[in-house]
């Protein structure tokens, strides 16, 4: 009897999916406490929509979407939402505890409440640095358990259609495979690039103002390094914050170094962008983009990447806070820079 009810519930869910898919729009509304912006940005690879947020934090819009996953950005933080025409989705959140307070109601609430809960579980795994100091066998055993627990939470969620469940099973497998693949890199970061270790060095990188600069030239100062590229959107988004921090610490015992990871043929573009954006600090061009020994020694395979080194040339943080992160100033204050 229970099996019959379970089969029937799947049939009903599939019929529901077919009905909602026939509709040409959905509604998305809600209330944001302590809003960060006067708008929300909803986007995917082929879709971008700006949703106005009222003074009281309320918002409402009618959307024509393709079934799938979208990034919802509030001007400071973001979350993943699952949207489909036919939904009448309502969201509530408090930006002071962004991920922890997201709640959905209305048609379409079930998959989105699952995604919100899953995001917290995934974040806990991502932030658990102790995983990467474990012996490999113990790490593999823990990851098998995490995969099993994430799938258990998925199947405990109610009113999820079979297609969504299948997608999430693939996502869970992809996530745990990614974390497992990061084991060697993280272990390297935690051991070889640990705080207090001698920093890998860059040598004779081209300086925009002329000549070359090496890390050894900056001994006696703290060195905050920004590894970026002219084509990197997130890198360019950090420029205003970086310029503000550089200005604030201009007369302090710290050098701000920006190392371009652009390929050789983008050299002129790098020069031009320095002028156009009035970039300050020490602007350097890597000798071989991501193939330089410095990039390889720091395991840099994604940018922007920020690094903080002490006046003796030792690592303080191999993956330091970004300029837009308040934790950077907290770190500077802790070091009494």
Secondary structure, 3 states (H helix, E strand, C coil): CHHHHHHHHHHHHHHHHHHHHHCCCEEEEEEEECCCCCEEEEEECCEEEEEECCCCCEEEEEECCCCEEEEEECCCCEEEEEECCCCEEEEEEEHHHHHHHCEEEEECHHHHHHHHHHHHHHHHHHCCHHHHHCCHHHHHHHHHHHHHHHHHHHHHCCCCCHHHHHHHHHHHHHHHHHHHHCHHHHHHHHHCCCCCCECCCCCCEEECCCCEECHHHHCCCEEEEEEECCCCHHHHHCHHHHHHHHHHCCCCCEEEEEEECCCHHHHHHHHHHHHHCCCCCEEEECCCHHHCHHHHHCCCCCCCEEEEECCCCEEEECCCCCCCCHHHHHHHHHHCC
